[in-house]
Amino acid sequence: MAPIATVAGFNLTPVKSTALQHPQTIDLRVDGAVGDRRFVFARDDGSRLHGISKAPLMPIISTWDRDRERLRLRVPQGTEVEGDARPTGPPTAIDLYDRPVMGQLVDPAFAEAVHEVDPTLALFRIVEPEYAGGGHRASIVSLASVAEVARTGGGDELDPRRFRMLVELDGLDPFEEDTWSGAVVRVGAATLRFGGRVPRCVMTTLHPDTGVQDVDTLAMLAVDRTIDGKLRLGVYGDVLEPGVIGLGDPVEVLATV
């Protein structure tokens, strides 16, 4: 089959809920994109910030040197904290929105970096092969779908980063990715099987750089994206064959159901 779309962008971050990174390529494996959402802020009992309370984490820039096992956080005030990224202590059950995962504490200096956000938070490294993203290890949205939500919602152009999807695609019709449920799709050198549509929450109303609530994306989605009782945009995927994906790579549907 001929390619029907191309890869337009990536969104990932070493620490869940912190500022997104947009590399030229990603190494997508069965357990997720390498370097994506390996860490998460949580309390000692495994509970996390939820909803709009996570907004202060979004401007924090996190970088992880996997080879040296060094993690660095830069908070909005300009303070930088760097420390050992290796886990310590016994595993703790971390409550994600869709499932519990096991995590281990890392250097307590990172807790000091977010003390003003919540003094009860500490940084945990998720025990592999789990990670701090969704149960499905990939997610996609088309730029046309994001643009259509803005058009029908009567708003200005929407920044697709608001939806924090791993892969953004160009060249599809609006919501064409919705038709890929059960389909096997090659994206760059990786092969994925796509499934359900992604439910959206208040986090999409926050500016992706500042965390300031500035656009009512939920009202826009409510115009015609209420599906099975939830607002939905984009689709989940599971990795069948790992591979490297780069900007501009072709996307082709290999099999449908």
C-alpha positions in Angstrom: 0.0 0.0 0.0 1.1 3.5 -0.7 1.9 5.9 2.2 -1.2 7.9 3.3 0.5 10.3 5.7 3.8 11.4 7.1 5.2 11.9 10.6 4.9 15.6 11.6 6.1 15.7 15.2 6.9 14.0 18.5 6.1 14.8 22.1 7.8 13.0 25.0 9.4 13.8 28.3 11.5 11.9 30.8 9.4 13.0 33.8 5.6 12.7 33.4 3.7 16.0 33.3 6.9 18.1 32.7 7.7 20.1 29.6 7.5 18.2 26.3 10.5 17.6 24.1 10.3 17.4 20.3 13.2 15.3 18.9 13.9 14.6 15.3 13.6 10.9 15.8 12.3 8.4 18.5 13.3 4.8 19.2 9.9 3.2 19.6 10.0 -0.2 21.4 7.4 -2.6 22.7 7.6 -1.0 26.1 7.4 2.6 24.8 9.6 5.3 23.3 13.1 5.2 24.7 13.5 7.9 27.4 9.8 8.8 27.6 8.0 9.0 31.0 10.4 6.9 32.9 9.9 9.1 36.0 6.9 10.5 37.9 6.3 12.8 40.9 4.2 11.1 43.6 3.8 11.0 47.3 5.2 8.3 49.6 1.8 6.5 49.5 1.9 6.4 45.7 -0.7 9.1 45.2 -0.1 11.8 42.6 -1.3 15.3 41.7 -4.4 15.1 39.5 -6.1 17.3 36.9 -5.2 21.0 36.9 -3.1 20.6 40.1 -0.4 19.3 37.8 -0.1 22.6 35.9 2.9 23.9 37.9 4.9 20.8 36.7 4.4 21.6 33.0 7.0 24.4 32.7 9.7 22.2 34.4 12.3 21.1 31.8 13.6 17.6 32.4 16.6 16.0 30.6 17.9 12.5 31.2 21.4 11.2 30.2 20.6 7.5 30.1 24.3 6.5 29.5 25.5 8.4 32.6 22.3 7.9 34.5 22.0 11.6 35.3 18.7 13.5 35.4 18.4 17.3 35.4 15.4 19.5 36.2 15.2 23.2 35.4 12.3 24.9 37.2 10.7 28.1 35.9 12.6 30.3 38.4 15.8 29.3 36.7 17.0 26.8 39.4 18.6 23.7 38.1 18.9 20.4 40.0 21.0 17.5 38.8 21.3 14.1 40.4 21.7 10.4 40.1 18.8 8.8 38.1 19.3 5.3 39.4 16.5 4.0 41.7 16.9 3.4 45.5 14.8 1.7 48.0 11.9 -0.8 47.8 9.3 -0.5 45.1 6.2 1.6 45.8 2.8 1.2 44.0 2.2 4.5 42.0 -1.4 5.2 41.1 -1.6 6.2 37.5 -5.0 7.2 36.0 -5.5 3.8 34.4 -3.5 1.4 36.5 -0.9 1.0 39.3 2.8 0.7 38.4 5.8 0.1 40.6 8.3 2.9 41.2 11.4 3.5 43.3 12.7 6.7 44.8 15.6 8.6 43.2 17.9 11.3 44.5 15.8 13.4 47.1 17.3 16.6 45.6 14.5 16.4 43.0 11.9 16.7 45.7 13.4 20.0 46.7 13.0 21.3 43.2 9.2 21.0 43.4 8.9 21.9 47.1 6.8 25.0 46.3 4.5 23.0 44.1 3.8 20.4 46.8 6.2 19.6 49.7 4.9 16.0 49.9 6.1 15.1 46.4 9.1 12.9 45.6 10.5 11.6 42.4 10.1 8.0 41.5 11.6 5.9 38.7 9.2 3.5 37.2 10.3 -0.2 37.3 10.7 -1.4 33.7 9.2 -2.7 31.5 6.4 -0.4 32.8 6.5 3.4 32.3 4.4 6.4 33.5 2.4 6.8 30.3 -0.8 5.0 29.3 -1.2 1.2 29.3 -0.8 1.4 25.5 2.7 2.5 24.6 2.0 4.7 21.7 -0.6 7.4 20.8 -1.2 9.4 17.6 -3.3 12.4 16.5 -3.5 14.0 13.1 -2.9 17.7 12.6 -6.1 17.8 10.5 -8.1 16.5 13.5 -6.7 19.2 15.8 -7.4 21.8 13.2 -11.0 20.6 12.8 -11.6 20.7 16.5 -10.6 24.4 16.5 -12.7 25.1 13.4 -15.9 23.5 14.7 -15.3 24.8 18.2 -15.2 28.4 16.9 -11.8 29.1 18.4 -8.4 30.0 17.1 -5.8 27.6 15.8 -5.0 24.9 18.4 -1.5 23.9 19.3 -1.4 20.1 18.9 1.0 19.9 21.8 -1.9 20.5 24.1 -2.9 16.9 23.6 0.6 15.5 24.5 0.4 12.7 21.9 3.6 10.7 21.2 3.3 11.1 17.4 1.6 13.7 15.3 0.7 13.0 11.7 0.2 15.1 8.6 -1.7 14.3 5.4 -4.8 12.6 6.9 -8.4 13.8 6.7 -9.9 15.1 9.9 -10.4 12.1 12.3 -9.3 9.6 9.7 -7.2 8.0 12.5 -10.5 7.0 14.2 -11.0 4.4 11.5 -7.8 2.6 12.4 -9.2 0.6 15.3 -7.7 -2.9 15.0 -5.6 -1.8 12.0 -1.9 -2.6 11.6 0.0 0.5 10.5 3.7 1.0 9.7 5.0 4.3 11.0 8.6 4.8 9.9 10.4 1.6 10.8 7.9 0.6 13.5 4.7 -1.3 13.2 1.8 -0.7 15.4 -1.8 -2.0 16.0 -4.2 0.8 16.8 -7.1 0.6 19.1 -9.4 2.9 21.1 -9.8 6.7 21.0 -8.1 8.7 23.7 -10.3 10.4 26.3 -9.4 14.0 26.9 -9.3 16.0 30.2 -8.8 19.4 31.7 -5.0 19.2 31.0 -5.7 20.1 27.4 -6.9 23.5 28.5 -3.5 24.4 29.7 -0.8 26.1 27.7 1.8 23.5 26.9 4.7 25.8 27.8 3.4 27.7 30.8 0.7 25.5 32.3 -1.7 28.5 32.3 -5.3 27.7 31.6 -6.0 29.7 28.6 -8.2 27.8 26.1 -11.5 25.9 26.7 -10.5 22.9 24.6 -13.2 20.8 26.4 -15.9 23.0 25.1 -14.5 22.8 21.6 -14.3 19.0 21.8 -17.9 18.8 23.2 -19.2 20.1 19.8 -18.9 16.8 18.1 -16.2 14.7 19.9 -18.3 13.1 22.6 -17.9 9.4 22.0 -19.1 6.7 24.5 -19.8 9.4 27.0 -16.3 11.0 26.9 -14.5 13.7 25.0 -12.1 11.9 22.7 -9.3 12.9 20.3 -6.5 10.7 18.9 -6.0 7.0 19.1 -3.9 4.6 21.2 -1.5 2.1 19.7 0.5 -1.0 20.7 3.9 -1.7 19.3 4.1 -4.9 17.3 7.6 -4.4 15.7 9.9 -1.8 17.3 11.9 0.7 15.2 13.2 4.2 14.8 10.7 6.8 13.5 11.8 10.2 12.1 10.2 13.4 11.1 8.8 13.0 7.5 8.7 9.2 7.7 5.9 7.6 5.7 2.8 6.1 7.3 1.0 3.2 5.6 -1.9 1.0 6.7 -0.8 -2.7 6.2 -4.0 -4.4 7.3 -7.5 -3.5 8.5 -10.2 -5.4 10.3 
